[in-house]
Amino acid sequence: MDGERKRVLLRVAYDGTAYHGWQKQQNGVTIQETLEETLTGLLREKITVTGASRTDAGVHALCNIAVFDTGARIPAEKICYAVNQRLPEDIRVTESREVRSDFDLKKCHAHKTYEYKIINAAFPDPTKRLYSYFTYFPCDVERMNMAARHLIGEHDFKSFCTAGAQVETTVRQVTDIRVMRKGKEITIAVSGNGFLYNMVRIIAGTLLEVGYGRMEPEHVREILESRDRRNAGPTAPARGLCLKQLEIEE
């Protein structure tokens, strides 16, 4: 028997390899679709899930956030345990809790950190092939950091957005970018209040061009000011990208 309706927040981790991104679509299985179908079966009512970050096909996440409404009597904090018994192994709900009834993800101030992983070695590491981009070209991390500094702050990132993306504005605020090397692994960490379609992957592809020595660090400022996608580097493959942190102001 149904109880009073409540709004439930989920934190969701997933390996995006087998999915066509977060958002439900007709041409492939998605994270949103899988969550909705699993929750519908568990709670025995039609569930519609709204996500905080629409990650692309093949992109991973440790902490995406989603909300839905339900009249089921199961306590909100117990839903994560129950739904994980039904979800495929590459998706896990790491937290579930009740939020106020007027809680709206679209109106929340969010701060996100994405990490892009690169294996820079003579040969690929087969154990990391699904979670990193491999390149054997030598990469100068110091040069990449010099270039990254030009992107910190509030800018028009049209040059770092896939052409034709339907958005009201291409202005975004990047609060930090760091490029770190540990052995053969390079990590590009990008933090900000929101990101355009493929923005982090284009930033990664552009910084790699600088790391290879094909582009000067100062040129990144010119790319930014040009507001022309054709001037930036290639879009790095999805498998290297992971949403690592997502904090919201409730």
N, C-alpha and C positions, 0 to 999 in steps of 0.2 A: 504494500500500500504506500502511495506517495505521501511525502511530508511537504512542509513548506519549501518553496523553491529557494535555492541558494546559488551564489556565484563562487566557482572554485578556480583557484590559480594552480597551474602545474608548472614545474620546472622539468624540462625534457632534454635528455641527452640522446644523441643518435650518430650512428655511422651512416653517412649519406650515400655511400657507394651504390647501393641498389635502388636509390630513389630519384625521382625527377624533381627534387627540391622539396621545399615545405608546402607550397600552395597547391591546393587541389586543382587538377586539370584532367583533360580527357585523354591525353596521349601517354599516360604512364602513372605508375603508383607513386604516391607522395606521402610525406610524413603526416600532413594534416588529415588526409583521407584515411590512413591507417589508424590514427588516433581516434577519429570520429567513429569509424566502424567498430573498433574494439570497445570504446566507451559505450556505444549504443547497445552492443551485446551484453556488456556487464550491467549497465544500469536499466536496461529494458525500456528505454525511451530514446527518441531521436536526439542525438547530441550534435551540436555545431560548435566547433572549436575556432577561436580567434588567436592568431599567433603574433608575437611581438617582432619577430624578425623573419622575413621571407627568404631563407637561405636558398641558393641556387642548386640545381642538379649536381650531385656528387660532393656537395659541401657538408662538412661535419659540424656538430655542435655538442658542447658539454652542458649548456645552460640556457637553451631557448626557453621562453616563457609563453604560456598559453592560458586562456581562460574559457570557461563554458558555464552554462546554467543547467541546473538539474533539480528535480523534485525528489530524487531518490533519498531514502532515509540513511544510507551508509554515511558515516561521518566523513567530512572532507579529508581529514588527515589520514584516513584509512584507504582512500581510493588508490593512492600510488601502489600500495601493496597488492591490492586486488587486480588492478589493470596490468601490472607487470607480469602476472601469471598468464595473461592472455596475449600480450604483445610479442612480436618477433624479437629474437635476441639482439638485433641491432638497434632497437629503440627501448629506452628505459625512462620512466618517470621517476625522478629522484626526490621530488617533494610534491605534496598536494595539501592545500589549505584553503579555508574559506576566506573570502575578501568581502568588502562591503558591496551591497547590491548595485550601486551606481559606479563601481570601479570600471574604468574604461582605458584599455591599453593604448588606444590611439591618442589619448589626452595626457598620458604619463610622460614625464621627462625621463629619458633613458640614456644610459651611458654604456657603450658596447666596446669590447676589445676583441678584435680578430687576430689570429696568428696564422701566418703563412710559413709552412715548413719547406725547406729546400735541402736536399742531400747533394753536397758538392764534393765529389770524389771521382776517382778513375772509373769506378763501376757502381751500378745501383745496389742498394740494399733491398733484397727481395722482401724482407719482413716489414719494410716501411713503404712499399710501393703504392699502397692505397691511401697513404696519409701524408705524402710529400711529393714534391717535384724534383726530379733528378736532373742535374746538369754537371758535365765534366769540365766545362770551361772554368778557369780560375776566377773567383769572385773576390773583389776587394771590398770588404765590409766597411772600412773606414770611408771610402768614397760613397758607398750607399747611404751611410749615415749623414754625410755632408749634404747629399741630395735630398734626403728625407726632411731635413730641417726646413726646407722651403715650403713644405706642405702643411706644416703645423700652423694652426690658427683657423680663422673663418675665411673661407675663400669660395669663389665660384669654381667648382670641380667639374665643369662641363667636359674638359679635356680627358677626364678620368671616369667617364660614364659611357656606357654603350650607346652609340648613336640611335636616336629614335625612342629612347626611354620616355615614358609618359609620366612626367613629374611636374609639379607646380613651379619648383625652383631647383636649380642645381647648386645652390649655396649650401655648404655644410661646414661644420666646425670639427676639425681634427685636433684633439687635445694633446696627443703624443704619438710619435712614431720612433721605434727603436729597432735597429738591426743588430742581432747578436749571433756570434758564432761559438759553437761548442763542438770541438772536433770536426767532423765532417758535416755537421748539421748547422744550417743557418736558419734563424727565426726572424721574421719580420712581424713585429707586433704593432698594430694600428688601433688607436683608441679614439672614440669620438661620440657625438650625440646622435649620429645617424649616417647611413651610407647609401650612395646611389647604386644603381644596378651595375654589378661587376666592378665597382670602384676599387675595392681592396685588391682584387686580382690584377687590375690594370696598374695600380700603384706598384704591386710586386713585380710585374713584368717590366715596368719602367725602371725601377731601382736595379733590377738585374742587368739591364742594358748599361747602366752606369757602372755597376760592379764589374762587368766584362771589359770596361774601357771603351765601349762603343759610343758613349755619350758622356759629356762633362757634367759634374754635379750641378753647376750653375744653370745648365740648360733646362732643368726641371722647373725653375721659376718661369722661364719663357714659355714652356709648355702650358703651365697653369694659366698664364696671362693670355695665351692665344685662344682659349676656350674652344679648341678644335681637337676632337678625338684622334684625328689622323696624325697628330704630332707626338702623341704619347707612345709608350712601348706596347708590346703585345699583351693580350689578356692571358695571364698565367693560368694553367690548368686548375680545375676546381678541386681536385683531390688533395692539394696542399693546404687548403683553407679550412679553418675551424673557428667557430664562434666560441671563445674561451670564457668570456665574462659578459654578463648582462645584468645591470642593476637598474631598477626603476624606483621612482619616487611615488609612493602610494598616497 
